[in-house]
């Protein structure tokens, strides 16, 4: 069975949604561990849409801006690998994909094989996406929580200002 991206549905893959959030970085690390332990290919996916949404974009399509947004998405996916592993993890078959679509639809289309594992982060305002994926997935879904902060850290982080990061001479 071939999906629209040319990847065989019979291949055993670990598909992970990445957006750079702490939950998605935790999901990326968990997906890499699952891929390594199962001898599977890791497919990391950054899904994007035009900032104003597809409907407004279609009213006034601008290919230069769409190309710019796609490159920004590609850079964010690369930064996620750098943040999570310091680059591409050695010893893994890794495929990086940047897809223009809704996150739930893109991830479900890529993790369409019965032996696939779909890994998503559980955090932030994307609970709606997580619920859609869990309700419609034909593959197994692993939901990874965001790492917790030490007690009192959130309160201290709220009070941080840019001056706190200024270089002291």
Secondary structure, 3 states (H helix, E strand, C coil): CECCCCCECCCCEEEEECCCCHHHHHHHHHHHHHHHHHCCEEEEEEEECCCCCHHHHHHCCCHHHHHHHHHHHHHHHHHHHHHHHCCCCCCCCEEEEEEECCHHHHHHHHCCCCCCEEEEEECCCCHHHHHHHHHHCCCEEEEEECCCCCCCHHHHHHCCCHHHHCCCC
